[in-house]
């Protein structure tokens, strides 16, 4: 039966090439956009190395100091008593923030106050966002570096091509060793196989390469770098500075997702309890621990509440996906209805010979799924080309969009839903046609 439906569907598609072409274009273009969005979402939020466990991460990347003073708010109430106005005043003592200083926490602050939390499997303190210019044979390379500790490599599961990460001994001895990406090894040494045990000059220091990793395919500054250096080799003022504000981040890996709210609460309590050295300048300090989604939203929009920022991001993406799916679906429903109504005569004949409405319904839905899958194949081919062009053009230099099996599975699911939704209503309508109605329309 399905084989006959398939043959009939191909013949029907060839009857009206214009409608078929318009339908295929609408389907393939829509799926192209959806698959590119899906590839972007998978690259940023999928469980991909080195961020395979992002769902259990609690991130600390902002420390805020405030000068808070009491603030009195007066309220005057009036009422009419015995023909005369009577006034009463009340006041409420609150607080006003006079000044604020916001930055990353310093390594010293994290080291002194934010170790040993309950419900945490592992945690790391690191300093991202360091940029160096490296000169080599009249060439200048811009190198992004992250200073890390040893647990960093246990939390972020980088794919090591060769060599190994630096460990606790390297950190203790402040060894000038480095892990670099395959991309930087090719640019600096010309051949990645020559990189191990070679020296590279970074920030007036010479580091020995002990490991090569694949470059992280994400825009996250927590892992997006060209080279990784021991945090103990940072400048002394960054490593041993007594101030609370600095250039470091902390990531805590929870034992399970249920522990994350408790970890956030303990972090906030610990910071609030830290004594301020100069209360006349700042007398209150707080942090806002976030999960990965909240952190990502805070990087895109300026929102004091990261949870609300994440809701706004999800709403925007949801509306965009709804627009890209709903609009072409409605157009295809109208086109399919017009195309299918041209086959009233066929439907009348089949019903006259005893065909059931359900059988006709299944046939037309199946035909629409076939054309949707053809459009889906075209869309997937176009998506592969577009993703290649995006990656090759370096429009998103820190992000590599891949058409992997997960994206392929999403695409197949989208094709199936698209075909059923856009074909079900027209198919149901024509399956309800009566033979008498077809005769009255002079189609037989």
N, C-alpha and C positions, 0 to 999 in steps of 0.2 A: 504493500500500500504506500509506504513512504517513498519507495522508488518511483512509483507512478506520479506521486505528488511532486517529486523532484523534477522529473522530466516535464510535467505540465508547467511547473513554475518557470523553467528555463524558456519554454515556448511562449508563455505569457509575457515574459520580460522582453522578448524580441518583437512583440506586436507594436508597442508604442515606444520607440526608442527615445523620444524626447522626455516623456515622463520617467522612463527608466534612468536616463542620464541625470535628470534633476534629482531624483531620489538618491541615486548613488553618490552624487556630489554632496547633498545635504548630510547623508549618513557618514561618508568618509571624512568630511571636514569636521563634523561635530566630534567624531571619535578621535580624530587627530588632536584636537584641542584637549579632549578629556584625557587622552593617553599621555600627552606632554605634561598636563597638570598632575596626573597620577605618578609619572616618573619623577617629577619634582618633589611631590609629597613623599614618595618612597625613599628618595635620596636624603631628605631632611628628617623624616620621622620614622622610617622603617628600621627594623632591627638589623642594621648593617654595621660591620666593623668600621671604625673602632668605637662605635656607639651602640653596641648590641644590647646593653643593659640600661638604656636611657630611661626606661619606664620606672626604675627604682632609684633614680638619682635625685638627691637634694642638693641644690646649688646655692652657694653664697658668693655673690659677686658685687655686692653693694653694701657699704657701711655709711650710715647717716648720723652726723652729730648735730644737735640742735641746742639753741639757747632758749629756754622756756621760762617765761615769767608769768606770775598771776595776772589775771585780767578780769576787771569787774565790769559787768554789764548791768546797766540800770534800766528798769522798766517802770514807766509811769502809767497808772491806770486812773481813769476818771469815771465818775458815775453821778447821776442826778439824784440828790436827796433833799426832800422837802423844798423842791423848786430851786435848789442851789447846787452848783457843781462842786463835788468833793473829789479830791485827788489823793491818791495813795501811790507810794513808790516802793518798789522792791528791787533787790539786786541779787545777782548770781555771780559767784566767784568761779571763774574758769581759768584758762591759760591761753597765752598767745606766744607763738613761735617768732622770736625776734630775728634770728639768723640761723642759717642752715649750711652745712658743709657735707657734700656727698662725694664719695669716691670708692675705689676698691679698698678692701682691708689690706693692711700690711702683713708681710710674712710673720713678723714678730707678734703681732696681735693674734693671728690665727694659731701660732705655735703656743702662745701663753694661755689662751682662753678657750679654744674650740677643739681640743683633743679629747678622746675617750668618751664619746657619747654612747648611750645605750641604744640598742637596736640597729647598730651600724656594723656591717661586715668589714668594709674597708673605707678609707678616706684618703684624699690626696690634697696637698697644697701646691699650687703651681702659679706661675706668672706668665700669662700670654701677652701677645701684642707687641713684641719687641722686633723692630725692623733694623736691619743692617745693610749697608752697601759693601759688597765684596768685589774687589777689583782683581781681574785675572786676564793677563795678556791683552791689555787695552780694552777689555770688556768689563762692564759693570753689571753685577748681578744684585738684584734686590732680594734679600733673604729674610723671610719671616721666621722668628724663633720663639720657642716656648721653653722657659726654665721649669723643670719638673723635679719631683722627688721620686723615690723608687716605687711606692705604691701606685703611682700614676699608670704604670704599665700593666698593673693588675686590673685596674678599673676600665681603662680604655684598651680594648683588645685589638691592637694594631696587627696587621699581617706582616710578619717579619720575612723578608726575602732571604736574608742571610745575616749572620751575626746575632747579637743579643742586646737587650736593653741594659743600661747601667743600673746597678743595685745599691744596696745600703752601704756597702764598703766604699764605692765610688763617691757617694754623697758624704760620708764621714770624712774621707780624705780630700774632698774637694777636687777630685780628679778631673782633669780637663779632657773629658771624653764626650762623644756626641753620637746621636742617632740621627740619620738624615733620610730623606725620601729618595726613592729611585730617580725621580725627576731632577732633583738637585745634584745627585751624583753624576748623572749624565751631563748636566750643564757645566759642572765644576771640573770633573775629572775626565770627561769625554767618554768614559766607559764605566758602567756601574760595577763591573767585576774588579776594577782597580781601586775601588773606594775604601774597602776595609783596611784598617790600620794606616790609612793615609792621613795627612794633616790638612786642616782647613783653618784659615784665619777668620775669626769672628770677633769683632769688637776689640781689636788689639790683643787678642789671645789666640793661641794655637790649640785646637782641639783635635784629638785623634778619633777617627770614625770607627766605632765598634759594632754598628748595626745599620741595616738598610730596611726601610719599611715602604709600603705603598702609601702614596699621598692620600689623605682622607678625602673622600668624596662628599664634602659637606661645607657649608659656609660657617659652621660653628667655630668661633675663635678658640674654643677649648682644645680642639685637636687639629685645626687647619693651620699647618705650619710647614716650613721646609726643613727645619732642623730642630732638634730637641737637646737641650743642654742641662746638666745638673743644676738644681736650684742653689746649691752651695757655692757655685761659681759666679753668682750674681755680684754686682757691685756691693761693697760693704754697706753703703747707706740704704740700699734696698733690702738687704738681708738682715742687718742688725739695727736698723733704725728704730727708735723708741716710740715714734708716733703711731697712732692707730690707723691712719689712712696710708695706703700704699698702692701697689699694682698687682695684687695677688687675688686668686680665686680659690675656693674650696669646693670639693665635690664629695658628698657622702653617699655611699652605696648601701641602701637599706637592706636588712635581712629579708624583708618582703614589703609589698606595697602598703600593707596595713600599718607598718611602722613609720611611714613617711610623715604623717601629721604629728606624731609624737616627737620625731627628730626635729621638725620645724619648730615646734613649741619649745623644746629644750634649748635650741640654738638662740631663739629670741630671748628666753629667760636669762641665759648666760650673759648675753651681751647687755641686757638691761641692768644686770647686777654689777657690771664693771664700774669701778670708781673712776670718776672723771678727774684728771689731774688739775685742770684749771676751770672750776665751775663758773667763774665769772665770765669766761668766754663761751663754754659749752657745758651744759649740765645734764644733758640726756643723750643717749646713744641707742640706736636701734638698727636692726637688719631685717630684711624681708627674704627669708629662705624660700626658694621656688623650686618647682619641679621643671623638667625639661620643656614642656609645653609652655608653662608660664614664663620661663626664661626666654624662650624664642619670641613670644608675644611682646615682652618688654623690650627686646631689641628692635622691634618693628614700630611700635607706637609708644608714645609717652603717656604712661598710665601709672598712677600711684599704687593701684591695686592690681598686681599681676594676674590674679584670677579673673577679674573683669576684662583685662586686656586680652586674655586667652579666649574668653567668650566672644569678644568683638571680632577677633581674628577668625574664629570658627564660623561666626555668623556671616562675615564677608565671603569666606570661601564657600560656605553652604549656598549663599545666594547666587554666587557666580556659577557653581555647578548646576544649580536648579535652572538658571537662565540658559546655560549651554545645552541642557537636556530638554527642558520643557518647550522652548521656542521651536527647535527643529522637529520635536515630536508632534506638536500641534500642526505644523505645516505638512508633515508626512501623513498625519491622519486625514487631513483634507484631501491631499493628493491621492492617497490610497482609496479614499471613499469615492472620488471621481473615477479612478481607474477601475475599481471593482464594480461600480454601478453600471459601467459599460457592458458588463457581463451578465446583465439581467436575463437575457435570453438563455444563456447557458444554465443559469441557476433554475429557471423555470422548467427547462427540459429535464434536468436532473431530478427535480422534485416531482415532475410528472411520472418519472420512472421509479419513484419510491425512495429517493435519497433523503436521509434525515438531515434536519437542520444542524445537528451537532457535527455530522460528517463534513458538511459544507464549511462550518465554522473552523474545524480543524484544518481543512485544506487551505483556506485563505490565510489563516495565521501562519501555517507552515510556509506558504509562499512568501509571506512578508519576512519571516525569519531567514529564508534563503537569500532574499535580496539584501537584508540587513547584514548577513554574514559576508556576502560579496563586498558590500560597502565597507564592512569592518576589515576585511583583508586589505582592501585598497588603503583604508585609513591607517592600518598598522604599517604598511610599506612606507606610506608618507611619513608616519611618526618616526620610523627608523632613520629616514633621510633627514628630517628636521632635527632630531636629537643629535645626529652626527654633525650637522651644520652648527648647532648651538655649541657643542663641545669644541669643534674645530675653530670656531670664531672667537672663543674665549670671552663671550659676552658675560658668562658667569665663571670667572677664572678659578674660583675656589670650589666650584660644584661640577661634578661629572654626572650627567643624566644618563642612566643606563636603561636599556630595554631588556630587563631580565625576566625570568620565568614568573615572578610575582606580578610584574606589570602586565605580562602576557595573559595571565589568568584573570586579572582585573578587566582587561580589554575584552576577553571572551564573555565574561559575565555582563559587561556593559552592552555588548552586541546582542546577547540573548534578551536582556531586559528591554532594550531599545526596540527589537523586532516584535516582541509580544505586546508592549504598550502601544506602539504606533499601528499595529495591525489588528488588535483585538476589537476595538470599537467598530471600525468599518466592516470587519468580518462578521461581527454579531448582527449588525444592521441588515446586511444583505442575506444572512442566513435566515432572517425572519420574514423574508419576502414570501408572499403568497402567489400561487400560480395565477389566480384570478387577476391580481394586480398587474402581473407581467402581461397578461393578455390584453387588459385595458390600455396598457401603454403601447400596444401594437409592436411589441418587441418580438413576437412569435408569428 
